[in-house]
């Protein structure tokens, strides 16, 4: 899939949505994914939850880096 197609698809879910809830993944949610770590999860007003993983295959929780003063949302152990 080309970049424009990805941006178009992703925009339908994320663009103009407000984050309405932030939670840390439960141990049970992490275990269901086969993970030893827990990720911070964000819920949008459209009901979509999102979180970072280590890679495209979902091999573990991932940290989220921001552009705000080197702020990082860490992986929870």
N, C-alpha and C positions, 0 to 999 in steps of 0.2 A: 504494500500500500504506500502511495507517495505521501509526502509531508502534508500537502494541502488536504488530502482526503482524511488523514489523521486529525488535523486541526478542525476540519468541518465536523467530524464525528465526535471528537472530544468536546467541542464548543456546545453541542446540543445538550450535553449533560452538565457541564461546569459553568458556562458563561452566564453572567448576570444572576447567579445563585448566591445566596447568603449562607454562610456557615452558621448553623443553628445549634449544634451540639458538638462537644469534644469529649471523647472518652478514651480510656486505655483499654485495649482488648483484654477480655477476660482470659484466664488460664484455659478455660474450656474452648473458647474461640480459637486461641492459638493452637491448642492440641488438635482441633478439628482440621486445621491446615497443615498439621505435622511439624509445627514450629516449637522450638524451645524458648523463644523470645516473644514478647508482646509488643505490638505497634500502637502508636497513638492513632485514633480513628476520628475522622471528621464527618459530620452529617450535614448535607445541604438541605435547604428548605424543600427541595423536590423529593426528599426521602433517601437520596443516594448517599451511601457511606463510602468513604475512600480512605486508604492507608497505604503506606509505602512497604514494598517488599525488596529483598536483596537483589532480585533480578526478574527478568520476564517470566521465568518458570515458577516464581513464588517460593523460592527455597528458604525463606526466612524473613523475619521482620526487617525493615529498613529504616534508616534515619532520614529525616527530611531537612535539607539545608535551605536556608533563606538568604535573602540579600540584606537583611536588617542586622547590622553590626555583628556579623559572624554568628548569628543565632542558629542553633541546631536543635530540632526536636529529636531526642535520642530514642534508641531502641530500649525497651524495658526488659530487665532480666529478673 
